[in-house]
Amino acid sequence: MFLRRFVAALLIAPLLGAGSVAMAGDKPALTRLAPDHACQGVDGYARAFGGRRTFFLKPAQLSAIKAARDSDPAVKAAYAMLIARADAALARKSGSVMDKTTIPLSGDRHDYLSIAPYWWPDPANPTGPYIRRDGEINPKRDTRSYDRTAIGRMGSDAQTLALAYYYSDDVRYAKKAAEVIRTWFLDPATAMNPNAKFAQAVPGREDGRAEGVLDTSGFEAVIDAVGLIGPAGQFGPAEQAGLEGWFSRYIDWMLKSPTGREEAAAKNNHGIWFDSQISTYALFARRPEIARKIVLDFPTRRIAPEFDPSGSLPAELTRTRSFHYSIFALMPAYDVAEIASCLGYDLWNYSDPKGGSLRKSTDFLAAYRGRQADWTHQELQWPAAELDELLTRADWAWGPGRYPHGALAYPLALQYRGAGQGS
């Protein structure tokens, strides 16, 4: 899943030294990072990255990878694949919510529309309400009837083109990345309305579900793509403000709508993904107070109830794909830790009074690398590549060599420094 969701393969640098302790009322303490931490609030890494306002992609790693582009075999192979995919994106029409063939119940094609992944027609009642088959994806969700494929391709194309521009210095890729983003968010004729009201609908049951907010998680990569192509000057001040305004309106919808509030209250991976999205969008939209609240609430709102002292994530263990969903819950927690770092807080090394933590849950999952037969919970398809991606991120968070993982290949080789790249 994560390799398909190219956007989620994000970069983590080793943490800097800790300083004072931060408190928010009676919330557990988060250690403060040294004031010279490279990511600086709403400016992200811009000051250390030649004006590129990213929040996940790190200047030190990407510059080292770029320097090794033609000499490191893994990077060279990954770069060739990147350019092939970027060239395909150059030739492709920029997608939008206007491309779907099904009209949302609102009557407005600008509203995003998708169906829930694990719901299917009932064989006993083919025209009746859909029934749930956990872990089995209904292929209809990825057809032109809905927006799910288009939103995924848009995020992937934006990230691919932005990376291609950075590594090649070919402005054609920046221009196309800007076109892809402009089409989805800014052009009045094609732009998505800033809501997910009709996301993950279940025919015959629900017009849209809170779980559908997860569909927009790919926008996190779009934000870093906007930053990465910054030096190309493809977005003027008015368009940059327009993008930030779009995300600000989406934040308001997430916070105020019944759908958004229900997703925020979820006690599993959905709630963590909500935090990941809104904290990222809040920094991009220059609303740091929202991101700060998410970060400072995370220990009591997510870690205490959802991260067991053993390292397991109990809400995910009941699923038919329990190992996959355990990874899927930890990945957005890593994202929140990234945003916390940008705000000067260390969530990576926080431990709940009972012992739950990101590190403990990482260790719990890492112990099963190469030991699929020892996993005692249900798992329909062992996610070896997803685990390696998680451990690659963990290796940057807690120091190179801490976690074994597979050799870096596309796309990770373009986002993390490997052993042959001067690290």
N, C-alpha and C positions, 0 to 999 in steps of 0.2 A: 504493500500500500504506500509506504513512504517513498519508495523510489518512483512510483507513479506520481505521487504528489511531490514533485521535484522541489516545490517551494519549501517543503518541510525539512529538507536536508540542510540544516543551517549550521553555522559555524560557532564554535565556542573557544575562546582563548583561556589560558590559565588565569586564575583570579589573582588580583593584586592583594597586597597586604591589608589586613583589617585594622580599623581604628577604633572609634568610640562605639557605644551601643545605642541603638535607636529604639525608642518606645513610642507607642501610639495608644495613649490611655492605659487600659489594663491589658493590652495585647502583649503576647510574648515578644521578647526582644529580638530584633534582627541586628546583627553586627553591621556597623558602617564600614564601607570600603575607603581606602585611601583617597584623598581628594583629587589625586592626579589620574584617577581611573579614566581610561580613554573614551568611554561612552559617556556623553555629557547631556543627560536629560533629553529635552525636546530636540536638541541639535544632533543627537546620536553620535556617530563617529565622524561627523563632518570636519571637525578641527584637525583630526589626525589622518584624514582620508582625502585631502585635497578638495574639500567642499562636498564630498559625497555623503549625503545624509542617510546612512544606513543604520539599522539597529541590531542586526544579527550578523551580517557579513563583516568580517574584521579586516581592517587595513593591513595589519602585520602579516596575517596569513595570506591574503590575496596577493599582496605585493611579492611575497616569497614564491608563491605558485607561479605568478607571471614571469618572474625572473628565471624559473626553471621550465618554462613552457616548452622549449625546444631541446632541453638536455635530459630531463627526467622522463624515462619511458612511460610511466603511469600517467604523468601529466600530458605528455605528448599525445598519447592515445585518447585520453579524455577530451583534450582540446579538439582533436580531429572530429570526434563524435559531436561535440558541442557545435562546431561550425556547420556540420552536416544538418543538424537539427535547426540551427538558426537560419540556414539557407532555405530550409523547407518552410519555416515560419515566414520568411520574407515573401515567399510566393503565395502564401495562404491569405485569404480574405480575413480581415479582423472580425471576430465573432461578437455577437451581442445578444441581449435578451429578446431582440426582435426576430431572431432566427427560428424560434420554436414554432411548432405547428399547433400547439394547444393554447387556448386563450385562458388566462386565469379567471377565477370567478369574479374578480373586480372588473373584468372587461378591459383592463389596461395591460397590454402586452409588455409594458415597461416593468411590470412586477415580475420578480423572479419566481419560477415555478419548478418544482421537482416532486418526485414521489419517493416514499420511504424505501430504503434498500431491501429490507427483509420481509416485505409484504407481497403476497401473491393472490391471484384469483383463486377462489375456493372451488376445487373440483366438484364438490357436492352441490355447489350453487354458483355456477360460472358468472352469472350477472349480479350476484349479491356482493356484500362487503368483502374486502380482501381479508386474508388470514395471514398470521405471522409464521415465518420459517426462519428462526434465528440463524445467522451466519450464512444463509444462502441468498445471494443478491439477485433480485429480479432484473434481468437484462433490459427490460423496457425502460428503466430509469435512465439508461445511457443512450437513448435514441433521440432523434430530433424533435420528438414530441415535447421534450422538456429542456430545461436549461442546464442540467447537471454536467453534460459533456462540454458544453460551451464554456461554463465557468472554469472548469478544470483546465481546458486548453488555453483559455485566456491567461490564467495565472502562470501556467507552464511556459507559454510563449513569451510573456513579459520577462520572466526570470531568465530564460534561455537567451533571449536577444540582448538583455542587459549585460549578462556575463560575457556574451560574444563581443559586445562593444568594448567592455573593459579589457579583455584579453587580446583583442585584435587591433584596437584603436580605429576600427572601421565605423565611421559615423552612420553608415546605412543601417546598422543594427540598432543604434540608438533611435534613429528616426522611426523605424518600424515598431520598436518597443513603445515609443510615445504614441504612435497611432493606435496600437492595440489597447493601451490604457485609456486613451482619449475616447475611443469608440465605446468602451464599456461604461465609463464613469462620467464623461463630460459632454459629449455630443447630444444635444437635445433630441435629435431624431432617433438615437439608439441607446441612450444611457439607461442603466438600471435604476429604478426607484430605490432609495436607501431603506429597504426593509426586506425581511425574509418571511413575510406573513404566510406565503403559500408554499414554503419549502417543506419537503418531505411529507407531502399530503398522502393520505391513505384512502383510496377510492372507496366510497360507501361508508367511511367512518369519520375522517377528519379532513377539513379543507387545507390544513397545514398544521405542523407540529412544532413544539419547542425544539425538538431535536434537529429541526431543519436549520437552525442557526449555525450548526456545525458546517453546513455547506459553504459558508463564506470564509472559512479559515484560510483558504488559499489566498485571500487578500493580503495576508501578512507578507508573502513573497513579492506581491505587487509593490508594496511600500518600499522594500529594499531595492526593487528594480528602479523605481522613481529616483531614489538616491544615487544608485550606481551610474545612471546615465546623466546625472546632473551636469557634469562638465561639458556635455554636448549642447547644452542650452536649448533643448527641445521644448521645455515648458517655461513660458514666460511667467512673470509674477502673477498675472491674473489667473492663468491656468493652474499654477501651483496653489494659489488660494482656493480655487475651485475644487481641486482634489481634496485639500484639507477640509473644506466646507462639506463635501460629500461625506467624508468619514465622520465628521462631527455630527451630522444629521443621523448617520447610521448608529453612532453611539447613543444618541438620544432615543432612537427607536429601541435599541437593545435594553436600555435602562428603564424605559417607561411603558413599553407595550406589555400586555399580558404574556405574549409569546416569549419575549426576551426575559421577563422576570421569572417565568417558569423554568427556562433554561439555566438561568443564573442559580436557581435553587436546586438544580440536579445534584445528586450525591454520588456521581460517578464521573467517568471521563468527560461527559458533556459539560458539567459545571467547570471543570478544569480548562476545557477548550474555550468556554465563555470567557474565563479570566485571561487566557492567553490572547484571545482576539481583542478584547476591549482595552487591555492595558497597552497593547501595541498600537492600536488605532488612536488611543488617547494621546500618546506621545507624538504620533505623526500629526494629529489635529491640534497640537499645542494646547492640550488640556491635561497637564501633568498631575493635577490634583486627583483626577479620576484614576490614573495609573497608580499613583501613590497609595490610594485607598485599597485598590485591588491587592497590591503587593503587601501592605501592612496587615490586611485581613487574611492573607493566604494561610498563615500558620494555624489560625483557629477555624477558618472557614473550610479549608481543604485538607491540610495535613492531619490535624487532630482527628477528624471523623473518617478519613478515607485512607490514610497511610498507616497500616498496622505496624506495631513495633517489630514484628518478624520480618518486615520488608514487603509483605504481600499487599495487594490492593483488593480487599475482599469483594467489593462491588463488581469487580471484573472477573472474579473466579467462577461466577455462576454462569458465564456465557459459554456458548458452544465453541467459541474461539477465545478461550480464557487467557492464553499466553499473548496472543496478538493484542487483545484489549488491555492487558496489563502494560504492554509497551505503549499502546495508544493513549493511555492515561498519563504515563510518565513523560512522554514527549512534550505535551503542552505545559507541564509543570516546569520542564527545562526552559521553555520559552518565557514563562513568568520570571524564572530566575535570571534570565538574560535582561529582561526589562527592569527587574529589581537592581541589577548591577548598573544599568544606565541611570538609575535614580540614587545610586550610592549605597544600596543595601545588599548584604550577602545572604541570599536565600539558599545558595548551593550548600552551605555548611551548617545551616540551621537544623537543629534537632528538637523535636517535640519533647516535653517533659516525660512522656511515656516511651520515647525512643523512636517514633516515626520520623522519617526524613527522606529527602530525595536520594541521598547517598545510600541509605539502608535498602531502599526499594531497588536501586540500581544494582547493588550487590546481590540482592535476592534473585533478580532476573539473570544477571551475569553468570551465576553459578550453574545455570542450565545450558550454557553454550556448549554444544556438542553432546548434550545429555538429554535429548528429547524423550527417551524411554523412561526417564526418571520423573517426568512431569506427571503428577497424579490427577490433574484436572482435564476436562474435555478440551481438545483442540483439533479442529477439523483439518487444518493445514498449517504445519509448523512454519513460523515466520523467521527463518534463519537470517534472511537479508535485513529484515526490520531490526532484529536484535543487533546485528553488526552495525547498523546505522546508529542505533541508540548508544552502543558502546564506543563508537567513534566520537560522538558528541561528549560522552562521559570522560573519555580520555583527555579531551581538551579542557574540560571543566575542572578536573581534579589532578591533572598532570600527566604528561606523556608516559606511557608504559604501565599505567595503573590498570587498564582493562584490555584484555586481548580482543582483537576483532580482525575481520578479514582485510586483505590487501585493498587499498583505496583504488577505486575505479570510478568511471563516470556515474553520477555527477559529483560524488564526494571528493574525488581527487582535485576538483576545481574549487573546493571550498575549505579544505583542511590541508595543512602542511603534512606531507608524509616524510618518512625517514630519509628519503633521498633528496629532500628539498631544503637542505640547510638547517633543519631543526635539530 
